[in-house]
C-alpha cells in the first residue's frame, strides 16, 4: 500500500488509517504500476486497487484477460436470455422465483429458519441489515463534517424522533439532532442556526398575499405555504438551505406541483433569493394570477419597434424574473413613447432542429397588455419568415397558456434542472460552473475530481426546480 495522505471532503487532513477512512475520503497514493502520485476516493480504490486512471484505462483496452471476461459475460447473458424464454414457454414467468411452487417452498423454508416469509423477519438478520445501513449513513455524514458521539447499540431500536449527540468538525460545537439511516445530515446550531417557525421571507410573503385576498396554510400529504381558497391557487416559498438536496430529492418540487394539480389546485414556486432580490417582480406575478392590475393597455393602440440591446436588457432586468438573455432580434411594444412589452428571439440554443427560439417575453410590472404578445410575435414572423420556432416555459411558475394563444403546441417536458447554492444564500445557474470554467472561480480545485465533487468540496449544494416545458411553432 503506497498511501501518501488522506483528506476529508472539506480538505482537512485525516489522521486515521486507510481502513478507518470513510468511503468518500480522498486518498493520495503512488500507482502500483507506474509509481505516479495521484488521488481517488476510497470507494474507487476498493474497486480498482491502488492503480491510477491512465493505467486502468490502458489495462481495459489491451488486456486479454479483460477480453475474456467480456466474452464470458456475453455468454452468460445469452444463457439467461434462453432460460427466460424457456420459463415463459413452460410456466408463463420470466424468473424461477416467480413460480408458485417455488414461492411456497421458499416461504416454508423461511418460516422454519427465520419465523417469517423473509430472512429479515429474524431479529439477528434484521439487526445486521440495520447495522450496515447505519455504517453507510454515518460514513456519508462524516464526509459532510459531522462526527457522531454515539454507537450503533445506542441507536438500534430507537425511534427516528430520538435525538443523538454530534460534533461539528468545522467549529467543534457539540449538539443534539435527529438521525435515521436515510442519510439526513445534522445541522450545527453555530454554523447554521435554526430559525424557529416560518422564515422572515415566508412571513413577508404570507402577509403580502393576505392584503390581496383571503389566505391560509394548507396541509394535505404536502403543505402549501400560502393558499388562496377562492382561486384554488397556492404559492410555495422555497428556502435555499432547507429545500436543497441535503433535505429534498431531485423531484420533490415537481412531485408536489403534480400532486396538487391532480386535486385541482395550481401551485407556483418562488426561491428565497427571488423574494429577497426581485420582490417587485414576484409580487407582480402573484397579482397577475389573481387578475389584479394597476393599468390595462391594448396592443391595437400600440406600435412595434426594433430596440437595441441596452434597452432590452434594462427592461427585462426590471420586469422578467430571469432577467435579460442574449437575443439577435429584440422588439418593443410602445404606447405613445412608453415601452410596455418586450419580446426577444435568437437562434435555437439547445435544439438545432429548430431555426429560431423565442427567448424572452415580458410586460411592465403590474400591467396587463391585451394582445401584446400576439402583436410582437406576428411582427417577428412577418419580418423573418421563420421555418419553425421553439421556446421554453418555466414549469414551476407558468402553465404555458400564452403559447397556446400564439399557435405553439407542447413538445415535451424536461426533467427538473438544478442550481448551485452557496452558504451565503446565493443561487447560481449550473451553466456558470461547468468543469472547464470553475478552476478560476473556486478557492479549491482538483482536476481529478468531477464538477459536482469540486463544488461540494467548496461548500456548494444543489437545489432543483420543476423543469421546463418545450413549445414549438
C-alpha positions in Angstrom: 0.0 0.0 0.0 1.5 3.3 -1.1 -0.8 5.8 0.7 0.8 9.3 1.0 -2.1 11.0 2.8 -5.8 11.0 3.3 -8.1 14.1 3.1 -11.6 14.7 4.2 -14.0 16.3 1.7 -13.5 19.7 3.4 -9.8 19.5 2.6 -8.8 18.7 6.1 -6.1 16.0 6.6 -7.4 12.8 8.1 -5.1 11.3 10.8 -6.6 7.8 10.9 -5.6 4.7 8.9 -6.8 3.8 5.4 -9.2 1.3 7.0 -10.8 3.9 9.3 -11.3 6.5 6.5 -14.8 6.9 5.1 -15.6 5.7 1.6 -15.8 9.3 0.2 -12.5 10.4 1.7 -9.8 11.3 -0.8 -6.7 9.1 -0.7 -3.4 10.3 -2.2 -1.2 7.4 -3.2 1.5 6.2 -5.6 0.3 4.0 -8.5 1.4 0.4 -8.2 2.1 0.1 -11.9 3.7 3.5 -12.9 4.6 4.9 -9.5 2.8 8.2 -10.4 1.3 10.2 -7.5 -2.5 10.6 -7.8 -5.7 10.7 -5.8 -9.0 8.9 -5.7 -12.0 8.4 -3.4 -11.6 5.4 -1.2 -14.6 3.7 -2.7 -12.9 3.8 -6.1 -9.8 2.2 -4.7 -11.8 -0.6 -3.2 -13.0 -1.5 -6.8 -9.8 -1.0 -8.8 -7.0 -1.0 -6.2 -4.1 1.4 -6.0 -3.9 2.0 -9.7 -4.1 5.4 -11.5 -6.8 6.1 -14.1 -4.3 6.0 -17.0 -3.0 2.5 -16.2 -6.5 1.3 -15.5 -7.7 2.6 -19.0 -4.7 1.0 -20.6 -5.4 -2.3 -19.0 -9.0 -2.2 -20.1 -8.0 -1.5 -23.7 -5.3 -4.1 -24.1 -5.7 -6.8 -21.5 -6.5 -10.3 -22.9 -8.0 -11.2 -19.6 -10.5 -8.3 -19.9 -11.5 -9.5 -23.4 -12.0 -13.0 -22.0 -14.2 -11.6 -19.2 -16.3 -9.7 -21.7 -16.8 -12.9 -23.7 -17.8 -14.9 -20.6 -20.3 -12.1 -19.6 -21.8 -12.2 -23.1 -22.2 -16.0 -22.9 -23.9 -15.7 -19.5 -26.3 -13.1 -20.9 -27.2 -15.4 -23.7 -27.8 -18.3 -21.3 -30.0 -16.1 -19.1 -32.0 -15.0 -22.2 -32.6 -18.6 -23.2 -33.5 -19.5 -19.7 -36.1 -16.7 -19.5 -37.6 -17.8 -22.9 -37.8 -21.4 -21.6 -39.6 -20.4 -18.4 -42.0 -18.2 -20.3 -43.0 -21.1 -22.5 -43.3 -23.7 -19.7 -44.5 -21.7 -16.7 -45.6 -18.3 -18.0 -43.0 -16.4 -15.9 -39.5 -15.0 -16.7 -37.9 -15.9 -13.4 -38.0 -19.2 -11.5 -38.5 -17.3 -8.2 -42.0 -16.3 -9.5 -43.2 -19.9 -9.9 -45.9 -20.6 -7.3 -44.5 -23.9 -6.1 -41.1 -22.3 -5.6 -42.6 -19.4 -3.7 -44.5 -21.8 -1.4 -41.3 -23.8 -0.8 -39.2 -20.7 -0.1 -41.8 -19.3 2.3 -41.9 -22.7 4.1 -38.1 -22.8 4.5 -38.0 -19.1 5.7 -40.8 -19.9 8.2 -38.7 -22.7 9.7 -35.4 -20.8 9.7 -36.5 -17.2 10.5 -40.1 -17.3 11.7 -41.4 -15.4 8.7 -41.6 -15.3 4.9 -38.2 -13.5 4.6 -34.8 -13.7 6.3 -35.3 -10.1 7.6 -38.1 -11.4 9.9 -35.3 -12.8 12.0 -34.1 -10.4 14.7 -30.4 -11.2 14.1 -30.6 -10.7 10.3 -32.7 -7.5 10.7 -30.1 -6.2 13.1 -27.2 -6.9 10.7 -29.1 -5.1 7.9 -29.8 -2.1 10.1 -26.1 -2.0 11.2 -24.9 -2.0 7.6 -27.3 0.9 6.8 -26.1 2.7 9.9 -22.4 2.4 9.0 -23.0 3.6 5.4 -25.1 6.6 6.6 -22.5 7.5 9.3 -19.7 7.5 6.7 -21.7 9.8 4.5 -22.4 12.2 7.3 -18.8 12.1 8.4 -17.8 13.2 4.9 -20.1 16.3 5.4 -18.2 17.4 8.5 -20.1 15.8 11.5 -18.8 13.3 14.0 -21.3 11.0 15.8 -20.8 10.8 19.6 -23.0 7.6 19.9 -22.7 4.0 18.9 -24.9 1.6 16.9 -26.0 -0.1 20.1 -27.3 3.3 21.4 -29.1 3.9 18.1 -30.6 0.4 17.4 -34.3 0.0 18.4 -34.9 3.7 18.9 -37.5 5.7 17.0 -36.4 8.3 14.4 -37.6 11.1 16.7 -34.8 10.3 19.2 -32.0 12.9 19.4 -28.4 11.9 19.3 -25.2 13.8 20.2 -22.9 15.1 17.3 -19.8 17.2 17.0 -19.3 19.6 14.1 -15.7 19.2 12.8 -15.7 22.8 11.5 -16.3 24.6 14.7 -16.1 21.9 17.4 -19.6 22.5 18.7 -21.3 19.5 20.3 -25.1 19.4 19.8 -28.1 17.1 19.6 -30.0 16.3 16.5 -32.1 13.5 15.0 -30.7 10.7 12.9 -32.0 7.9 10.7 -30.3 5.6 8.2 -31.6 7.7 5.2 -28.5 9.9 5.4 -30.3 13.1 6.6 -27.5 15.5 7.5 -27.5 17.0 11.0 -27.5 20.8 11.4 -24.9 22.6 13.5 -26.6 25.3 15.6 -23.5 27.5 15.4 -22.6 27.3 11.7 -26.3 27.1 10.5 -28.5 28.4 13.3 -32.1 27.2 13.1 -34.8 29.9 12.9 -37.9 28.6 14.7 -41.2 28.7 12.8 -41.6 30.2 9.4 -38.7 32.2 7.9 -38.8 36.0 7.7 -39.3 35.9 4.0 -42.1 33.4 4.2 -43.9 35.5 6.8 -43.5 38.6 4.5 -44.9 36.7 1.5 -47.9 35.4 3.6 -48.6 39.0 4.8 -48.4 40.5 1.3 -50.8 37.8 -0.1 -53.2 38.4 2.9 -53.6 42.0 1.7 -54.7 40.8 -1.7 -57.3 38.2 -0.7 -58.2 35.6 2.0 -55.2 33.3 2.5 -54.3 30.4 4.8 -51.9 27.5 5.2 -53.0 24.3 3.5 -51.8 20.8 4.7 -52.5 17.5 3.0 -49.9 15.0 2.0 -47.8 18.1 1.4 -48.1 21.6 2.8 -48.8 24.8 0.8 -47.2 27.9 2.4 -49.8 30.4 1.0 -53.2 29.1 -0.2 -56.0 31.2 -1.8 -59.2 29.2 -1.3 -61.2 31.4 -3.6 -58.9 30.7 -6.6 -57.7 27.2 -5.7 -54.2 28.6 -6.1 -51.1 28.2 -3.9 -47.6 29.6 -3.5 -44.5 27.8 -2.2 -41.6 29.7 -0.6 -38.5 27.5 -1.1 -35.7 28.3 1.2 -32.3 27.7 -0.4 -31.0 25.6 2.5 -34.0 23.6 3.6 -35.0 22.9 0.0 -31.5 21.9 -1.2 -30.5 18.4 -2.0 -29.5 17.9 1.7 -33.2 17.7 2.6 -35.2 17.4 -0.7 -34.7 15.0 -3.6 -34.5 16.0 -7.2 -38.2 15.6 -8.0 -39.6 17.0 -4.7 -40.9 20.3 -6.1 -42.3 18.7 -9.3 -44.0 15.9 -7.4 -45.6 18.4 -5.1 -46.8 20.5 -8.0 -48.2 17.4 -9.8 -49.9 16.1 -6.7 -51.9 19.3 -6.1 -52.6 19.6 -9.9 -54.4 16.3 -9.7 -56.5 17.7 -6.8 -57.4 20.8 -8.9 -55.0 23.2 -7.1 -52.4 25.1 -9.1 -49.3 26.0 -7.2 -46.2 28.0 -8.2 -42.8 28.1 -6.5 -40.5 31.0 -5.7 -37.0 30.6 -4.4 -35.9 32.5 -1.4 -33.5 34.8 -3.3 -36.2 35.8 -5.8 -38.3 37.2 -3.0 -35.3 39.0 -1.5 -33.8 40.3 -4.7 -36.7 40.6 -7.2 -39.6 41.1 -4.8 -41.5 43.6 -7.1 -41.4 41.1 -10.0 -42.6 38.3 -7.7 -45.5 40.5 -6.4 -46.5 41.3 -10.0 -46.6 37.6 -11.0 -48.8 36.9 -8.0 -51.2 39.8 -8.7 -51.5 38.7 -12.4 -52.6 35.2 -11.2 -55.3 36.9 -9.2 -56.2 39.2 -12.2 -55.1 42.3 -10.3 -53.6 45.1 -12.4 -52.8 48.7 -12.0 -53.3 49.5 -15.6 -54.5 47.9 -18.9 -53.2 48.6 -22.4 -54.5 47.4 -25.7 -52.0 46.3 -28.4 -54.1 47.6 -31.2 -53.4 51.2 -30.0 -49.6 50.5 -29.8 -46.8 50.2 -32.3 -43.9 47.8 -32.6 -40.3 49.0 -32.9 -37.0 47.2 -33.1 -34.9 48.1 -29.9 -31.3 47.9 -29.1 -29.6 45.6 -26.6 -29.2 48.2 -23.9 -33.0 49.0 -24.0 -33.9 45.3 -24.0 -31.5 44.5 -21.1 -32.8 47.3 -18.9 -36.4 46.4 -19.5 -36.1 42.7 -19.0 -33.9 43.0 -15.9 -36.6 45.2 -14.4 -39.6 43.1 -15.4 -38.6 39.5 -16.1 -37.9 37.1 -13.2 -35.0 35.5 -15.1 -33.7 38.9 -16.4 -32.1 39.5 -19.8 -30.7 36.8 -22.0 -28.9 37.2 -25.3 -31.1 37.5 -28.4 -30.4 38.5 -32.0 -33.7 40.2 -32.6 -35.4 42.5 -30.0 -38.7 44.1 -30.4 -40.6 46.6 -28.1 -44.3 47.5 -27.9 -44.8 51.2 -27.4 -47.9 53.0 -26.1 -47.1 56.5 -27.4 -43.5 56.8 -26.2 -43.8 54.4 -23.3 -42.2 50.9 -23.7 -44.7 48.4 -22.2 -43.7 45.0 -23.6 -40.5 43.3 -25.0 -40.0 40.1 -26.9 -36.6 38.7 -28.0 -35.6 36.0 -30.4 -32.3 34.2 -31.2 -31.0 31.1 -33.0 -32.2 27.9 -31.2 -29.7 27.3 -28.4 -30.4 23.8 -27.3 -32.2 22.1 -30.2 -30.6 22.6 -33.6 -33.7 21.1 -35.4 -35.4 24.5 -35.0 -34.3 27.7 -36.7 -35.2 30.2 -34.0 -36.0 30.4 -30.3 -38.4 32.8 -28.6 -36.0 33.7 -25.7 -37.9 36.2 -23.6 -41.2 38.0 -23.3 -42.3 40.4 -20.5 -44.6 43.3 -19.9 -44.3 46.1 -17.4 -44.9 45.0 -13.8 -48.5 45.2 -12.6 -49.7 45.9 -16.1 -51.9 43.9 -18.5 -51.2 44.3 -22.2 -54.1 42.8 -24.1 -52.8 41.2 -27.4 -49.3 42.4 -26.8 -47.5 39.1 -27.2 -49.6 38.3 -30.3 -48.7 41.6 -32.0 -44.9 41.2 -31.2 -44.9 37.6 -32.4 -46.7 38.5 -35.6 -44.2 41.3 -36.3 -41.3 38.8 -36.0 -42.9 36.3 -38.3 -43.5 38.8 -41.0 -40.0 40.3 -40.7 -38.1 37.0 -40.7 -40.4 34.4 -42.1 -39.1 31.6 -39.8 -39.4 27.9 -40.8 -40.0 26.9 -37.2 -39.6 28.3 -33.6 -39.1 26.7 -30.2 -39.5 28.2 -26.8 -39.4 27.1 -23.1 -41.6 28.0 -20.2 -40.6 27.6 -16.5 -42.9 24.8 -15.2 -42.7 26.0 -11.6 -44.1 29.4 -12.4 -46.1 29.3 -15.7 -48.6 26.9 -17.2 -47.8 28.0 -20.8 -51.3 29.2 -21.7 -49.8 32.2 -23.6 -48.0 29.8 -26.0 -51.3 28.2 -27.0 -52.7 31.6 -27.9 -49.7 32.3 -30.1 -50.2 29.0 -32.0 -47.4 26.9 -30.3 -48.0 23.3 -29.3 -46.4 21.5 -26.4 -43.5 19.3 -27.5 -42.2 17.8 -24.2 -41.3 18.4 -20.6 -37.8 18.3 -19.3 -36.6 16.8 -16.0 -36.0 19.2 -13.1 -33.0 21.4 -13.5 -30.7 22.3 -10.7 -28.9 25.4 -9.4 -25.9 25.6 -7.2 -26.4 27.3 -3.8 -23.6 28.7 -1.5 -23.7 29.1 2.2 -24.4 32.9 1.9 -27.8 32.4 0.3 -26.8 32.9 -3.3 -28.2 30.8 -6.2 -26.2 30.3 -9.4 -27.2 28.7 -12.7 -25.4 25.4 -13.3 -24.0 26.6 -16.6 -21.7 29.0 -14.8 -19.9 26.2 -13.1 -19.1 23.7 -15.8 -15.8 21.9 -15.1 -13.8 23.8 -17.7 -14.9 27.1 -16.2 -14.6 26.6 -12.4 -10.8 26.5 -11.9 -10.7 30.3 -11.7 -13.9 30.6 -9.7 -13.3 28.2 -6.7 -10.8 28.6 -3.9 -10.1 24.8 -4.0 -9.9 23.0 -7.4 -8.8 19.4 -8.1 -8.7 18.4 -11.8 -9.0 14.8 -10.8 -12.5 15.4 -9.3 -15.7 15.9 -11.2 -17.5 19.2 -11.4 -20.0 18.2 -8.7 -17.3 16.9 -6.4 -15.3 20.2 -6.7 -18.5 22.2 -5.9 -19.3 20.1 -2.8 -15.7 20.5 -1.6 -16.2 24.3 -1.9 -19.4 24.3 0.2 -22.0 24.3 -2.5 -25.3 22.4 -2.5 -27.9 21.8 -5.3 -31.5 23.0 -5.4 -33.9 21.7 -8.1 -36.8 23.4 -9.9 -39.7 21.7 -11.7 -38.1 21.6 -15.2 -39.2 23.3 -18.3 -42.0 22.8 -20.9 -40.8 23.0 -24.6 -43.2 24.6 -27.1 -42.9 24.5 -30.9 -44.4 26.6 -33.7 
